[in-house]
Amino acid sequence: MKTLHKYFISLAALLVSLIIAVAIILAGIVGRASDVSKKSPSGQYLIESVPASSLLTPRDSVYLRFTDLNNPDQVYRTPLFSELELDMSADEDEKTVGVVFITLDKSSKKFKLELSSPRTSLLNIFISNTPYKVLEN
């Protein structure tokens, strides 16, 4: 009986340690500095490409972080995708702001990603803080 109790305590400690390690990695990814940033044509949004490679993600993973410069507390993050699909040529009109293949609807605050090979990852639940729709290109 004592052996079984020790086994469950060890298993619980291992599980808690694993959850803490994943949380630390995710916090590092979300808080990471961008490697490329660009203002939208109107100057209202700062669009940043943030590298997201870690033990839990492929080496070429990135996400975009859109910051509304009129309200800097409003930050919108895309789900993960391959940096090979990223073109930081900014575009903006009355309804949307974004880069090639990735746009943010200004009113609904939803992303539309038109990627040729979209990536699905459970980490997107934690990294992307904005609703999104992936359309295969």
Phi and psi in radians as a Rosetta constraint file:
Dihedral C 1 N 2 CA 2 C 2 CIRCULARHARMONIC -1.154 0.35
Dihedral N 2 CA 2 C 2 N 3 CIRCULARHARMONIC -0.616 0.35
Dihedral C 2 N 3 CA 3 C 3 CIRCULARHARMONIC -1.128 0.35
Dihedral N 3 CA 3 C 3 N 4 CIRCULARHARMONIC -0.729 0.35
Dihedral C 3 N 4 CA 4 C 4 CIRCULARHARMONIC -1.137 0.35
Dihedral N 4 CA 4 C 4 N 5 CIRCULARHARMONIC -0.690 0.35
Dihedral C 4 N 5 CA 5 C 5 CIRCULARHARMONIC -1.109 0.35
Dihedral N 5 CA 5 C 5 N 6 CIRCULARHARMONIC -0.773 0.35
Dihedral C 5 N 6 CA 6 C 6 CIRCULARHARMONIC -1.108 0.35
Dihedral N 6 CA 6 C 6 N 7 CIRCULARHARMONIC -0.656 0.35
Dihedral C 6 N 7 CA 7 C 7 CIRCULARHARMONIC -1.077 0.35
Dihedral N 7 CA 7 C 7 N 8 CIRCULARHARMONIC -0.824 0.35
Dihedral C 7 N 8 CA 8 C 8 CIRCULARHARMONIC -1.161 0.35
Dihedral N 8 CA 8 C 8 N 9 CIRCULARHARMONIC -0.645 0.35
Dihedral C 8 N 9 CA 9 C 9 CIRCULARHARMONIC -1.112 0.35
Dihedral N 9 CA 9 C 9 N 10 CIRCULARHARMONIC -0.779 0.35
Dihedral C 9 N 10 CA 10 C 10 CIRCULARHARMONIC -1.116 0.35
Dihedral N 10 CA 10 C 10 N 11 CIRCULARHARMONIC -0.730 0.35
Dihedral C 10 N 11 CA 11 C 11 CIRCULARHARMONIC -1.119 0.35
Dihedral N 11 CA 11 C 11 N 12 CIRCULARHARMONIC -0.747 0.35
Dihedral C 11 N 12 CA 12 C 12 CIRCULARHARMONIC -1.111 0.35
Dihedral N 12 CA 12 C 12 N 13 CIRCULARHARMONIC -0.733 0.35
Dihedral C 12 N 13 CA 13 C 13 CIRCULARHARMONIC -1.118 0.35
Dihedral N 13 CA 13 C 13 N 14 CIRCULARHARMONIC -0.696 0.35
Dihedral C 13 N 14 CA 14 C 14 CIRCULARHARMONIC -1.127 0.35
Dihedral N 14 CA 14 C 14 N 15 CIRCULARHARMONIC -0.756 0.35
Dihedral C 14 N 15 CA 15 C 15 CIRCULARHARMONIC -1.117 0.35
Dihedral N 15 CA 15 C 15 N 16 CIRCULARHARMONIC -0.771 0.35
Dihedral C 15 N 16 CA 16 C 16 CIRCULARHARMONIC -1.096 0.35
Dihedral N 16 CA 16 C 16 N 17 CIRCULARHARMONIC -0.725 0.35
Dihedral C 16 N 17 CA 17 C 17 CIRCULARHARMONIC -1.095 0.35
Dihedral N 17 CA 17 C 17 N 18 CIRCULARHARMONIC -0.703 0.35
Dihedral C 17 N 18 CA 18 C 18 CIRCULARHARMONIC -1.140 0.35
Dihedral N 18 CA 18 C 18 N 19 CIRCULARHARMONIC -0.762 0.35
Dihedral C 18 N 19 CA 19 C 19 CIRCULARHARMONIC -1.091 0.35
Dihedral N 19 CA 19 C 19 N 20 CIRCULARHARMONIC -0.734 0.35
Dihedral C 19 N 20 CA 20 C 20 CIRCULARHARMONIC -1.113 0.35
Dihedral N 20 CA 20 C 20 N 21 CIRCULARHARMONIC -0.747 0.35
Dihedral C 20 N 21 CA 21 C 21 CIRCULARHARMONIC -1.086 0.35
Dihedral N 21 CA 21 C 21 N 22 CIRCULARHARMONIC -0.767 0.35
Dihedral C 21 N 22 CA 22 C 22 CIRCULARHARMONIC -1.125 0.35
Dihedral N 22 CA 22 C 22 N 23 CIRCULARHARMONIC -0.714 0.35
Dihedral C 22 N 23 CA 23 C 23 CIRCULARHARMONIC -1.095 0.35
Dihedral N 23 CA 23 C 23 N 24 CIRCULARHARMONIC -0.696 0.35
Dihedral C 23 N 24 CA 24 C 24 CIRCULARHARMONIC -1.142 0.35
Dihedral N 24 CA 24 C 24 N 25 CIRCULARHARMONIC -0.742 0.35
Dihedral C 24 N 25 CA 25 C 25 CIRCULARHARMONIC -1.106 0.35
Dihedral N 25 CA 25 C 25 N 26 CIRCULARHARMONIC -0.785 0.35
Dihedral C 25 N 26 CA 26 C 26 CIRCULARHARMONIC -1.113 0.35
Dihedral N 26 CA 26 C 26 N 27 CIRCULARHARMONIC -0.722 0.35
Dihedral C 26 N 27 CA 27 C 27 CIRCULARHARMONIC -1.085 0.35
Dihedral N 27 CA 27 C 27 N 28 CIRCULARHARMONIC -0.649 0.35
Dihedral C 27 N 28 CA 28 C 28 CIRCULARHARMONIC -1.148 0.35
Dihedral N 28 CA 28 C 28 N 29 CIRCULARHARMONIC -0.688 0.35
Dihedral C 28 N 29 CA 29 C 29 CIRCULARHARMONIC -1.187 0.35
Dihedral N 29 CA 29 C 29 N 30 CIRCULARHARMONIC -0.820 0.35
Dihedral C 29 N 30 CA 30 C 30 CIRCULARHARMONIC -1.179 0.35
Dihedral N 30 CA 30 C 30 N 31 CIRCULARHARMONIC -0.597 0.35
Dihedral C 30 N 31 CA 31 C 31 CIRCULARHARMONIC -1.622 0.35
Dihedral N 31 CA 31 C 31 N 32 CIRCULARHARMONIC 0.090 0.35
Dihedral C 31 N 32 CA 32 C 32 CIRCULARHARMONIC -1.198 0.35
Dihedral N 32 CA 32 C 32 N 33 CIRCULARHARMONIC 2.572 0.35
Dihedral C 32 N 33 CA 33 C 33 CIRCULARHARMONIC -1.250 0.35
Dihedral N 33 CA 33 C 33 N 34 CIRCULARHARMONIC 2.607 0.35
Dihedral C 33 N 34 CA 34 C 34 CIRCULARHARMONIC -1.345 0.35
Dihedral N 34 CA 34 C 34 N 35 CIRCULARHARMONIC 2.740 0.35
Dihedral C 34 N 35 CA 35 C 35 CIRCULARHARMONIC -1.791 0.35
Dihedral N 35 CA 35 C 35 N 36 CIRCULARHARMONIC -0.346 0.35
Dihedral C 35 N 36 CA 36 C 36 CIRCULARHARMONIC -2.450 0.35
Dihedral N 36 CA 36 C 36 N 37 CIRCULARHARMONIC 2.373 0.35
Dihedral C 36 N 37 CA 37 C 37 CIRCULARHARMONIC -2.431 0.35
Dihedral N 37 CA 37 C 37 N 38 CIRCULARHARMONIC 2.651 0.35
Dihedral C 37 N 38 CA 38 C 38 CIRCULARHARMONIC -2.680 0.35
Dihedral N 38 CA 38 C 38 N 39 CIRCULARHARMONIC 2.463 0.35
Dihedral C 38 N 39 CA 39 C 39 CIRCULARHARMONIC -1.492 0.35
Dihedral N 39 CA 39 C 39 N 40 CIRCULARHARMONIC 2.583 0.35
Dihedral C 39 N 40 CA 40 C 40 CIRCULARHARMONIC -1.169 0.35
Dihedral N 40 CA 40 C 40 N 41 CIRCULARHARMONIC 2.818 0.35
Dihedral C 40 N 41 CA 41 C 41 CIRCULARHARMONIC -0.946 0.35
Dihedral N 41 CA 41 C 41 N 42 CIRCULARHARMONIC -0.598 0.35
Dihedral C 41 N 42 CA 42 C 42 CIRCULARHARMONIC -1.407 0.35
Dihedral N 42 CA 42 C 42 N 43 CIRCULARHARMONIC -0.271 0.35
Dihedral C 42 N 43 CA 43 C 43 CIRCULARHARMONIC 1.465 0.35
Dihedral N 43 CA 43 C 43 N 44 CIRCULARHARMONIC 0.038 0.35
Dihedral C 43 N 44 CA 44 C 44 CIRCULARHARMONIC -1.411 0.35
Dihedral N 44 CA 44 C 44 N 45 CIRCULARHARMONIC -0.481 0.35
Dihedral C 44 N 45 CA 45 C 45 CIRCULARHARMONIC -2.091 0.35
Dihedral N 45 CA 45 C 45 N 46 CIRCULARHARMONIC 2.450 0.35
Dihedral C 45 N 46 CA 46 C 46 CIRCULARHARMONIC -1.785 0.35
Dihedral N 46 CA 46 C 46 N 47 CIRCULARHARMONIC 2.137 0.35
Dihedral C 46 N 47 CA 47 C 47 CIRCULARHARMONIC -1.898 0.35
Dihedral N 47 CA 47 C 47 N 48 CIRCULARHARMONIC 2.109 0.35
Dihedral C 47 N 48 CA 48 C 48 CIRCULARHARMONIC -2.134 0.35
Dihedral N 48 CA 48 C 48 N 49 CIRCULARHARMONIC 2.402 0.35
Dihedral C 48 N 49 CA 49 C 49 CIRCULARHARMONIC -1.668 0.35
Dihedral N 49 CA 49 C 49 N 50 CIRCULARHARMONIC 2.121 0.35
Dihedral C 49 N 50 CA 50 C 50 CIRCULARHARMONIC -2.003 0.35
Dihedral N 50 CA 50 C 50 N 51 CIRCULARHARMONIC 2.124 0.35
Dihedral C 50 N 51 CA 51 C 51 CIRCULARHARMONIC -1.177 0.35
Dihedral N 51 CA 51 C 51 N 52 CIRCULARHARMONIC 2.414 0.35
Dihedral C 51 N 52 CA 52 C 52 CIRCULARHARMONIC -2.200 0.35
Dihedral N 52 CA 52 C 52 N 53 CIRCULARHARMONIC 0.357 0.35
Dihedral C 52 N 53 CA 53 C 53 CIRCULARHARMONIC -1.217 0.35
Dihedral N 53 CA 53 C 53 N 54 CIRCULARHARMONIC 2.417 0.35
Dihedral C 53 N 54 CA 54 C 54 CIRCULARHARMONIC -2.821 0.35
Dihedral N 54 CA 54 C 54 N 55 CIRCULARHARMONIC -3.004 0.35
Dihedral C 54 N 55 CA 55 C 55 CIRCULARHARMONIC -1.136 0.35
Dihedral N 55 CA 55 C 55 N 56 CIRCULARHARMONIC -0.397 0.35
Dihedral C 55 N 56 CA 56 C 56 CIRCULARHARMONIC -1.767 0.35
Dihedral N 56 CA 56 C 56 N 57 CIRCULARHARMONIC -0.107 0.35
Dihedral C 56 N 57 CA 57 C 57 CIRCULARHARMONIC -2.297 0.35
Dihedral N 57 CA 57 C 57 N 58 CIRCULARHARMONIC 2.729 0.35
Dihedral C 57 N 58 CA 58 C 58 CIRCULARHARMONIC -1.110 0.35
Dihedral N 58 CA 58 C 58 N 59 CIRCULARHARMONIC 2.753 0.35
Dihedral C 58 N 59 CA 59 C 59 CIRCULARHARMONIC -1.055 0.35
Dihedral N 59 CA 59 C 59 N 60 CIRCULARHARMONIC -0.569 0.35
Dihedral C 59 N 60 CA 60 C 60 CIRCULARHARMONIC -1.637 0.35
Dihedral N 60 CA 60 C 60 N 61 CIRCULARHARMONIC 0.295 0.35
Dihedral C 60 N 61 CA 61 C 61 CIRCULARHARMONIC -1.318 0.35
Dihedral N 61 CA 61 C 61 N 62 CIRCULARHARMONIC 2.396 0.35
Dihedral C 61 N 62 CA 62 C 62 CIRCULARHARMONIC -2.486 0.35
Dihedral N 62 CA 62 C 62 N 63 CIRCULARHARMONIC 2.905 0.35
Dihedral C 62 N 63 CA 63 C 63 CIRCULARHARMONIC -2.470 0.35
Dihedral N 63 CA 63 C 63 N 64 CIRCULARHARMONIC 2.801 0.35
Dihedral C 63 N 64 CA 64 C 64 CIRCULARHARMONIC -1.778 0.35
Dihedral N 64 CA 64 C 64 N 65 CIRCULARHARMONIC 2.478 0.35
Dihedral C 64 N 65 CA 65 C 65 CIRCULARHARMONIC -2.084 0.35
Dihedral N 65 CA 65 C 65 N 66 CIRCULARHARMONIC 2.058 0.35
Dihedral C 65 N 66 CA 66 C 66 CIRCULARHARMONIC -1.800 0.35
Dihedral N 66 CA 66 C 66 N 67 CIRCULARHARMONIC 2.163 0.35
Dihedral C 66 N 67 CA 67 C 67 CIRCULARHARMONIC -2.019 0.35
Dihedral N 67 CA 67 C 67 N 68 CIRCULARHARMONIC 2.200 0.35
Dihedral C 67 N 68 CA 68 C 68 CIRCULARHARMONIC -1.372 0.35
Dihedral N 68 CA 68 C 68 N 69 CIRCULARHARMONIC 1.894 0.35
Dihedral C 68 N 69 CA 69 C 69 CIRCULARHARMONIC -1.222 0.35
Dihedral N 69 CA 69 C 69 N 70 CIRCULARHARMONIC -0.327 0.35
Dihedral C 69 N 70 CA 70 C 70 CIRCULARHARMONIC -1.336 0.35
Dihedral N 70 CA 70 C 70 N 71 CIRCULARHARMONIC -0.370 0.35
Dihedral C 70 N 71 CA 71 C 71 CIRCULARHARMONIC -2.513 0.35
Dihedral N 71 CA 71 C 71 N 72 CIRCULARHARMONIC 1.396 0.35
Dihedral C 71 N 72 CA 72 C 72 CIRCULARHARMONIC -1.041 0.35
Dihedral N 72 CA 72 C 72 N 73 CIRCULARHARMONIC -0.253 0.35
Dihedral C 72 N 73 CA 73 C 73 CIRCULARHARMONIC -1.324 0.35
Dihedral N 73 CA 73 C 73 N 74 CIRCULARHARMONIC -0.247 0.35
Dihedral C 73 N 74 CA 74 C 74 CIRCULARHARMONIC -1.583 0.35
Dihedral N 74 CA 74 C 74 N 75 CIRCULARHARMONIC 1.771 0.35
Dihedral C 74 N 75 CA 75 C 75 CIRCULARHARMONIC -2.128 0.35
Dihedral N 75 CA 75 C 75 N 76 CIRCULARHARMONIC 2.278 0.35
Dihedral C 75 N 76 CA 76 C 76 CIRCULARHARMONIC -2.085 0.35
Dihedral N 76 CA 76 C 76 N 77 CIRCULARHARMONIC 2.233 0.35
Dihedral C 76 N 77 CA 77 C 77 CIRCULARHARMONIC -2.025 0.35
Dihedral N 77 CA 77 C 77 N 78 CIRCULARHARMONIC 2.364 0.35
Dihedral C 77 N 78 CA 78 C 78 CIRCULARHARMONIC -1.385 0.35
Dihedral N 78 CA 78 C 78 N 79 CIRCULARHARMONIC 2.934 0.35
Dihedral C 78 N 79 CA 79 C 79 CIRCULARHARMONIC -1.271 0.35
Dihedral N 79 CA 79 C 79 N 80 CIRCULARHARMONIC 2.995 0.35
Dihedral C 79 N 80 CA 80 C 80 CIRCULARHARMONIC -1.202 0.35
Dihedral N 80 CA 80 C 80 N 81 CIRCULARHARMONIC 2.544 0.35
Dihedral C 80 N 81 CA 81 C 81 CIRCULARHARMONIC -2.692 0.35
Dihedral N 81 CA 81 C 81 N 82 CIRCULARHARMONIC 3.020 0.35
Dihedral C 81 N 82 CA 82 C 82 CIRCULARHARMONIC -1.382 0.35
Dihedral N 82 CA 82 C 82 N 83 CIRCULARHARMONIC 2.362 0.35
Dihedral C 82 N 83 CA 83 C 83 CIRCULARHARMONIC -1.135 0.35
Dihedral N 83 CA 83 C 83 N 84 CIRCULARHARMONIC -0.297 0.35
Dihedral C 83 N 84 CA 84 C 84 CIRCULARHARMONIC -1.165 0.35
Dihedral N 84 CA 84 C 84 N 85 CIRCULARHARMONIC -0.367 0.35
Dihedral C 84 N 85 CA 85 C 85 CIRCULARHARMONIC -1.665 0.35
Dihedral N 85 CA 85 C 85 N 86 CIRCULARHARMONIC 0.101 0.35
Dihedral C 85 N 86 CA 86 C 86 CIRCULARHARMONIC -1.641 0.35
Dihedral N 86 CA 86 C 86 N 87 CIRCULARHARMONIC 2.232 0.35
Dihedral C 86 N 87 CA 87 C 87 CIRCULARHARMONIC -2.258 0.35
Dihedral N 87 CA 87 C 87 N 88 CIRCULARHARMONIC 1.992 0.35
Dihedral C 87 N 88 CA 88 C 88 CIRCULARHARMONIC -1.492 0.35
Dihedral N 88 CA 88 C 88 N 89 CIRCULARHARMONIC 0.438 0.35
Dihedral C 88 N 89 CA 89 C 89 CIRCULARHARMONIC -1.276 0.35
Dihedral N 89 CA 89 C 89 N 90 CIRCULARHARMONIC 1.905 0.35
Dihedral C 89 N 90 CA 90 C 90 CIRCULARHARMONIC -1.336 0.35
Dihedral N 90 CA 90 C 90 N 91 CIRCULARHARMONIC 2.541 0.35
Dihedral C 90 N 91 CA 91 C 91 CIRCULARHARMONIC -2.475 0.35
Dihedral N 91 CA 91 C 91 N 92 CIRCULARHARMONIC 2.574 0.35
Dihedral C 91 N 92 CA 92 C 92 CIRCULARHARMONIC -2.698 0.35
Dihedral N 92 CA 92 C 92 N 93 CIRCULARHARMONIC 2.474 0.35
Dihedral C 92 N 93 CA 93 C 93 CIRCULARHARMONIC -2.404 0.35
Dihedral N 93 CA 93 C 93 N 94 CIRCULARHARMONIC -2.902 0.35
Dihedral C 93 N 94 CA 94 C 94 CIRCULARHARMONIC -1.128 0.35
Dihedral N 94 CA 94 C 94 N 95 CIRCULARHARMONIC -0.530 0.35
Dihedral C 94 N 95 CA 95 C 95 CIRCULARHARMONIC -1.777 0.35
Dihedral N 95 CA 95 C 95 N 96 CIRCULARHARMONIC -0.535 0.35
Dihedral C 95 N 96 CA 96 C 96 CIRCULARHARMONIC -2.317 0.35
Dihedral N 96 CA 96 C 96 N 97 CIRCULARHARMONIC 2.778 0.35
Dihedral C 96 N 97 CA 97 C 97 CIRCULARHARMONIC -2.446 0.35
Dihedral N 97 CA 97 C 97 N 98 CIRCULARHARMONIC 2.531 0.35
Dihedral C 97 N 98 CA 98 C 98 CIRCULARHARMONIC 2.990 0.35
Dihedral N 98 CA 98 C 98 N 99 CIRCULARHARMONIC -2.839 0.35
Dihedral C 98 N 99 CA 99 C 99 CIRCULARHARMONIC -2.182 0.35
Dihedral N 99 CA 99 C 99 N 100 CIRCULARHARMONIC 3.136 0.35
Dihedral C 99 N 100 CA 100 C 100 CIRCULARHARMONIC -1.004 0.35
Dihedral N 100 CA 100 C 100 N 101 CIRCULARHARMONIC 2.207 0.35
Dihedral C 100 N 101 CA 101 C 101 CIRCULARHARMONIC 1.340 0.35
Dihedral N 101 CA 101 C 101 N 102 CIRCULARHARMONIC -0.109 0.35
Dihedral C 101 N 102 CA 102 C 102 CIRCULARHARMONIC -2.387 0.35
Dihedral N 102 CA 102 C 102 N 103 CIRCULARHARMONIC 2.081 0.35
Dihedral C 102 N 103 CA 103 C 103 CIRCULARHARMONIC -2.284 0.35
Dihedral N 103 CA 103 C 103 N 104 CIRCULARHARMONIC 2.633 0.35
Dihedral C 103 N 104 CA 104 C 104 CIRCULARHARMONIC -1.978 0.35
Dihedral N 104 CA 104 C 104 N 105 CIRCULARHARMONIC 2.146 0.35
Dihedral C 104 N 105 CA 105 C 105 CIRCULARHARMONIC -1.293 0.35
Dihedral N 105 CA 105 C 105 N 106 CIRCULARHARMONIC 2.113 0.35
Dihedral C 105 N 106 CA 106 C 106 CIRCULARHARMONIC -1.151 0.35
Dihedral N 106 CA 106 C 106 N 107 CIRCULARHARMONIC -0.594 0.35
Dihedral C 106 N 107 CA 107 C 107 CIRCULARHARMONIC -1.486 0.35
Dihedral N 107 CA 107 C 107 N 108 CIRCULARHARMONIC -0.800 0.35
Dihedral C 107 N 108 CA 108 C 108 CIRCULARHARMONIC -1.509 0.35
Dihedral N 108 CA 108 C 108 N 109 CIRCULARHARMONIC -0.241 0.35
Dihedral C 108 N 109 CA 109 C 109 CIRCULARHARMONIC 0.993 0.35
Dihedral N 109 CA 109 C 109 N 110 CIRCULARHARMONIC 0.834 0.35
Dihedral C 109 N 110 CA 110 C 110 CIRCULARHARMONIC -2.138 0.35
Dihedral N 110 CA 110 C 110 N 111 CIRCULARHARMONIC 2.464 0.35
Dihedral C 110 N 111 CA 111 C 111 CIRCULARHARMONIC -1.554 0.35
Dihedral N 111 CA 111 C 111 N 112 CIRCULARHARMONIC 2.575 0.35
Dihedral C 111 N 112 CA 112 C 112 CIRCULARHARMONIC -2.147 0.35
Dihedral N 112 CA 112 C 112 N 113 CIRCULARHARMONIC 2.094 0.35
Dihedral C 112 N 113 CA 113 C 113 CIRCULARHARMONIC -1.973 0.35
Dihedral N 113 CA 113 C 113 N 114 CIRCULARHARMONIC 2.130 0.35
Dihedral C 113 N 114 CA 114 C 114 CIRCULARHARMONIC -1.946 0.35
Dihedral N 114 CA 114 C 114 N 115 CIRCULARHARMONIC 1.349 0.35
Dihedral C 114 N 115 CA 115 C 115 CIRCULARHARMONIC -1.804 0.35
Dihedral N 115 CA 115 C 115 N 116 CIRCULARHARMONIC 2.550 0.35
Dihedral C 115 N 116 CA 116 C 116 CIRCULARHARMONIC -1.268 0.35
Dihedral N 116 CA 116 C 116 N 117 CIRCULARHARMONIC -0.578 0.35
Dihedral C 116 N 117 CA 117 C 117 CIRCULARHARMONIC -2.420 0.35
Dihedral N 117 CA 117 C 117 N 118 CIRCULARHARMONIC 1.405 0.35
Dihedral C 117 N 118 CA 118 C 118 CIRCULARHARMONIC -1.108 0.35
Dihedral N 118 CA 118 C 118 N 119 CIRCULARHARMONIC 2.577 0.35
Dihedral C 118 N 119 CA 119 C 119 CIRCULARHARMONIC -1.818 0.35
Dihedral N 119 CA 119 C 119 N 120 CIRCULARHARMONIC 2.353 0.35
Dihedral C 119 N 120 CA 120 C 120 CIRCULARHARMONIC -1.891 0.35
Dihedral N 120 CA 120 C 120 N 121 CIRCULARHARMONIC 2.366 0.35
Dihedral C 120 N 121 CA 121 C 121 CIRCULARHARMONIC -2.625 0.35
Dihedral N 121 CA 121 C 121 N 122 CIRCULARHARMONIC 2.438 0.35
Dihedral C 121 N 122 CA 122 C 122 CIRCULARHARMONIC -1.098 0.35
Dihedral N 122 CA 122 C 122 N 123 CIRCULARHARMONIC -0.414 0.35
Dihedral C 122 N 123 CA 123 C 123 CIRCULARHARMONIC -1.176 0.35
Dihedral N 123 CA 123 C 123 N 124 CIRCULARHARMONIC -0.359 0.35
Dihedral C 123 N 124 CA 124 C 124 CIRCULARHARMONIC -1.064 0.35
Dihedral N 124 CA 124 C 124 N 125 CIRCULARHARMONIC -0.444 0.35
Dihedral C 124 N 125 CA 125 C 125 CIRCULARHARMONIC -1.035 0.35
Dihedral N 125 CA 125 C 125 N 126 CIRCULARHARMONIC -0.622 0.35
Dihedral C 125 N 126 CA 126 C 126 CIRCULARHARMONIC -1.694 0.35
Dihedral N 126 CA 126 C 126 N 127 CIRCULARHARMONIC -0.547 0.35
Dihedral C 126 N 127 CA 127 C 127 CIRCULARHARMONIC -1.433 0.35
Dihedral N 127 CA 127 C 127 N 128 CIRCULARHARMONIC -0.870 0.35
Dihedral C 127 N 128 CA 128 C 128 CIRCULARHARMONIC -1.403 0.35
Dihedral N 128 CA 128 C 128 N 129 CIRCULARHARMONIC 2.177 0.35
Dihedral C 128 N 129 CA 129 C 129 CIRCULARHARMONIC -1.865 0.35
Dihedral N 129 CA 129 C 129 N 130 CIRCULARHARMONIC 0.248 0.35
Dihedral C 129 N 130 CA 130 C 130 CIRCULARHARMONIC -2.333 0.35
Dihedral N 130 CA 130 C 130 N 131 CIRCULARHARMONIC 2.408 0.35
Dihedral C 130 N 131 CA 131 C 131 CIRCULARHARMONIC -1.024 0.35
Dihedral N 131 CA 131 C 131 N 132 CIRCULARHARMONIC 2.575 0.35
Dihedral C 131 N 132 CA 132 C 132 CIRCULARHARMONIC -2.586 0.35
Dihedral N 132 CA 132 C 132 N 133 CIRCULARHARMONIC 2.758 0.35
Dihedral C 132 N 133 CA 133 C 133 CIRCULARHARMONIC -2.263 0.35
Dihedral N 133 CA 133 C 133 N 134 CIRCULARHARMONIC 2.257 0.35
Dihedral C 133 N 134 CA 134 C 134 CIRCULARHARMONIC -1.789 0.35
Dihedral N 134 CA 134 C 134 N 135 CIRCULARHARMONIC 2.125 0.35
Dihedral C 134 N 135 CA 135 C 135 CIRCULARHARMONIC -1.947 0.35
Dihedral N 135 CA 135 C 135 N 136 CIRCULARHARMONIC 2.183 0.35
Dihedral C 135 N 136 CA 136 C 136 CIRCULARHARMONIC -1.220 0.35
Dihedral N 136 CA 136 C 136 N 137 CIRCULARHARMONIC 2.352 0.35
